[in-house]
């Protein structure tokens, strides 16, 4: 079984997502702390047979998507954006 998690490949992208989000505490105090926490979650669920795949998304696309859909930048909208974006990418062979 595989699922997906938003991954920020560097601090600039992490900061952009954090700045766009109402739930800034979700991102932790630093990029290093956040990346360690995400990797820990990936490792934790792997023990249960679940594979989390890191997916890099564009924070500006997320901001536009939130505006278009009249949604706040939070964990629920990030999850929905990931699902919709990844599904569209998969359908297009990306």
Secondary structure by P-SEA (a helix, b strand, c coil): ccbbbbbcccaaaaaaaaaaccccccccccaaaaaaaaaaaaaaaaaacbbbbbbbbbaaaaaaaaaaacccccaaaaaaaaaaaaaaaaaacc
